[in-house]
Amino acid sequence: MKDRIPPHDRFLAKLFPTARAKVLSLAESVHYSAGETIYRAGEASLHFYLVREGQVAVEVALSSKARETLMTIGPGGVFGWPALAEAGTTAASARAVDEVEVLRIEGRALRDLCAKDLQLGRELYRAVSNALSVRLDAAGGPATPVTAPARSAERQSRRK
């Protein structure tokens, strides 16, 4: 996987170049069509995802026909983070809102890499913690699309 970082990709930018290259070496580019399910709640949590293009809705089912969008993740955002802890099950579903390109990384391979390279593991988990913090901040606010760069800028403006 080529070490390209779009200007809006704050997640990968938080990693040092050597760590970033190692993470990207595990990634595969995957495209999803608008409306396509990426994974369903209750399935095994096997992959970690970085959104390159498009929007991904993270949803929970309210009934067999109704669902609620918890958040929308855009370019530079990440999802599927439970795959980094251990292969468990997903609590929510992920669906492509529009045409989506993600970098998909197998969770076990990434966990193994972190176990072998502790510095990379610290960097990666710090970046994931930051992304989760942004999401928790967003959960207390209005239901609007959340992207890591947008919320980060908002948090900085609140500090001033």
C-alpha positions in Angstrom: 0.0 0.0 0.0 1.4 3.3 -1.1 2.2 5.8 1.7 -0.1 8.6 0.6 -1.8 10.8 3.1 -4.5 13.2 1.9 -4.5 16.6 3.6 -7.7 15.7 5.5 -6.3 12.4 6.9 -5.5 13.4 10.4 -5.4 9.9 11.8 -2.5 8.6 9.7 -0.8 12.0 10.0 -0.5 11.3 13.8 1.8 8.4 13.2 5.5 8.7 12.5 6.5 7.9 8.9 8.0 4.5 9.7 4.9 3.5 11.8 2.6 4.8 9.1 4.4 2.8 6.4 4.1 -0.4 8.5 0.4 0.2 9.1 -0.2 1.0 5.4 1.7 -2.2 4.4 -1.2 -4.2 6.0 -4.0 -2.2 4.3 -6.0 -3.0 1.3 -8.2 -0.5 -0.5 -11.8 -1.5 -0.7 -14.7 0.3 -2.4 -18.3 0.1 -1.3 -21.4 1.3 -3.3 -23.9 3.7 -1.8 -26.2 1.8 0.6 -23.9 -1.3 0.8 -23.4 -2.8 4.2 -19.8 -3.0 5.4 -20.5 -5.1 8.4 -23.6 -5.9 10.6 -24.1 -5.7 14.3 -23.3 -9.0 15.9 -20.8 -10.1 13.3 -17.2 -10.8 14.2 -15.1 -7.6 14.5 -12.2 -8.6 12.2 -11.1 -5.3 10.5 -10.1 -1.8 11.3 -11.1 0.8 8.7 -9.8 4.2 7.6 -12.2 6.2 5.4 -10.5 7.7 2.4 -13.4 9.0 0.4 -17.2 9.1 1.0 -19.3 8.8 4.2 -19.9 5.7 6.4 -22.9 5.6 8.7 -22.5 3.7 12.0 -26.0 2.5 12.9 -28.0 0.4 15.3 -31.2 -1.4 14.5 -34.4 -0.2 16.3 -36.5 -2.9 14.7 -36.4 -5.2 11.7 -37.1 -2.2 9.4 -35.9 0.9 11.3 -32.4 1.9 12.2 -30.8 4.9 13.8 -27.6 6.5 12.7 -25.3 7.0 15.6 -22.7 8.9 13.6 -21.4 9.5 10.1 -17.7 9.1 9.5 -16.1 10.9 6.6 -12.6 11.1 5.1 -9.9 10.9 7.6 -12.1 9.1 10.1 -11.7 5.5 11.5 -14.2 2.8 12.5 -14.1 -0.9 13.4 -11.7 -0.1 16.3 -12.9 -3.2 18.4 -10.8 -5.3 16.0 -7.8 -3.7 17.6 -8.7 -5.0 21.1 -9.5 -8.6 20.2 -11.7 -10.4 17.7 -15.1 -9.9 19.3 -18.4 -9.0 17.9 -19.6 -5.6 16.5 -22.1 -3.6 18.5 -23.3 -1.6 15.5 -23.5 -1.9 11.8 -21.6 0.2 9.2 -23.1 1.2 5.9 -21.8 3.2 2.9 -23.8 6.4 2.6 -22.4 7.1 -0.8 -19.6 5.7 -2.9 -16.9 4.9 -0.3 -13.2 4.0 -0.4 -11.7 2.7 2.8 -8.4 1.2 3.8 -9.3 -2.1 5.5 -6.7 -3.6 7.8 -7.1 -7.1 9.4 -7.3 -6.6 13.1 -5.2 -9.7 14.1 -2.3 -8.6 11.8 -2.4 -5.1 13.2 -2.4 -6.4 16.8 0.5 -8.7 16.0 2.4 -5.8 14.5 1.8 -3.7 17.6 3.0 -6.6 19.9 6.2 -6.8 17.9 6.8 -3.0 17.6 5.8 -1.4 20.9 6.5 2.1 19.8 4.1 1.7 16.9 1.5 0.2 19.2 1.7 3.2 21.5 1.4 5.6 18.5 -1.5 3.7 17.0 -3.5 3.3 20.2 -2.9 7.0 21.1 -4.3 8.0 17.6 -7.3 5.6 18.2 -7.9 7.1 21.6 -7.9 10.5 20.2 -10.4 9.5 17.5 -12.7 7.9 20.1 -12.4 11.0 22.3 -13.7 13.1 19.3 -16.6 10.7 18.9 -17.5 10.9 22.6 -17.5 14.7 22.4 -19.7 14.4 19.3 -22.1 12.1 21.1 -23.1 14.9 23.5 -23.9 17.3 20.8 -26.4 17.5 18.0 -26.8 14.6 15.5 -24.6 15.9 12.7 -22.1 14.2 10.5 -18.8 13.7 12.4 -15.4 13.7 10.9 -12.2 13.6 12.9 -10.8 16.8 11.3 -14.0 18.8 11.8 -14.5 17.9 15.4 -10.8 18.4 16.2 -11.0 22.0 14.8 -14.2 22.6 16.8 -12.5 21.3 20.0 -9.6 23.7 19.5 -11.8 26.7 18.9 -13.6 25.9 22.2 -10.3 26.0 24.1 -9.6 29.6 23.0 
